[in-house]
């Protein structure tokens, strides 16, 4: 029974394998303009990555924390779309304007918060 469990686990790990085993989260501003537009959805920005050959394993929405944003029509906001991709595809993502969320990290924490997507 123990051997069967080990074999099953090994097969499931291989079946879920990705290119290099390392995943990283990248983000992009959703482009929302206060009082004018809601910006791009997480599905739209994920599709941009996919069309460029970057597999997206998970997507979420969030906002950059720890910064002040003026509440004024016509200005942007701090909302971002976050995507989990293979670490070896970060350069391709950066070519499209995405950045690793790790650059947002600061003394107060991650530098971003996740929220429910609209």
C-alpha positions in Angstrom: 0.0 0.0 0.0 2.8 2.4 0.9 4.5 1.7 -2.5 1.3 2.4 -4.4 1.0 5.8 -2.6 4.6 6.7 -3.5 4.1 5.7 -7.1 0.8 7.7 -7.3 2.4 10.8 -5.8 5.4 10.5 -8.2 3.1 10.3 -11.3 0.9 13.2 -10.2 4.0 15.4 -9.6 5.3 14.6 -13.1 1.9 15.3 -14.6 1.8 18.7 -13.0 5.4 19.6 -14.0 6.0 22.9 -15.7 9.0 24.1 -17.8 11.5 24.5 -15.0 9.6 23.9 -11.8 9.9 27.5 -10.6 6.9 29.8 -10.7 7.0 33.5 -10.1 4.2 36.1 -9.9 4.3 39.1 -12.2 2.0 42.1 -12.3 0.9 44.9 -14.6 -1.1 48.0 -14.1 -4.7 47.4 -15.2 -4.8 50.8 -16.9 -7.9 52.0 -15.0 -8.7 55.7 -15.1 -10.7 57.1 -12.2 -14.3 58.1 -13.3 -13.6 56.9 -16.8 -12.7 53.3 -17.2 -12.2 50.1 -15.1 -9.1 49.1 -17.0 -8.2 45.6 -18.3 -9.5 42.5 -16.6 -7.1 39.8 -15.3 -8.4 37.6 -18.1 -7.4 40.2 -20.7 -3.9 40.7 -19.3 -3.4 36.9 -18.9 -4.4 36.5 -22.6 -1.7 39.1 -23.6 0.9 36.8 -21.9 -0.5 33.6 -23.4 -0.5 35.1 -26.9 3.2 36.0 -26.4 3.9 32.3 -25.5 3.9 32.7 -21.7 1.8 30.1 -19.9 -0.3 31.6 -17.1 -1.1 29.2 -14.2 -3.1 31.5 -12.0 -4.4 35.1 -12.1 -5.6 37.4 -9.5 -6.3 41.1 -8.9 -4.8 43.5 -6.5 -3.5 46.9 -5.7 -0.1 48.4 -4.9 -0.1 49.2 -1.2 1.8 51.8 0.8 1.4 54.6 -1.8 -0.9 57.5 -1.8 -3.2 57.9 -4.8 -5.1 61.2 -5.3 -8.9 60.6 -5.7 -9.4 62.6 -8.8 -11.2 61.9 -12.1 -8.9 61.4 -14.9 -6.0 60.0 -12.8 -4.9 56.4 -12.6 -5.2 54.2 -9.6 -3.0 51.5 -7.9 -4.9 48.5 -9.2 -2.9 45.7 -10.8 -3.4 42.3 -12.3 -1.1 39.5 -11.0 -0.2 36.3 -12.9 1.7 33.2 -11.9 4.1 32.2 -14.7 7.2 30.1 -15.2 10.3 31.9 -13.9 12.1 31.3 -17.1 9.5 33.5 -18.9 10.0 36.6 -16.8 12.0 38.4 -19.6 9.3 37.7 -22.1 6.7 39.1 -19.6 8.9 42.2 -19.0 9.0 42.8 -22.8 5.2 43.2 -22.5 5.4 45.6 -19.5 4.9 43.1 -16.7 7.2 43.1 -13.6 7.9 40.6 -10.9 5.9 41.4 -7.8 9.1 41.0 -5.8 10.1 44.5 -6.8 7.1 45.8 -4.9 8.3 44.4 -1.6 9.2 46.9 1.1 9.8 47.2 4.8 6.1 47.1 5.5 5.5 43.8 3.6 4.8 42.6 0.1 4.0 46.0 -1.3 0.7 44.8 -2.7 -2.6 43.3 -1.6 -4.8 40.9 -3.5 -8.5 41.7 -3.9 -11.5 40.1 -5.5 -11.6 40.6 -9.3 -14.5 42.5 -10.6 
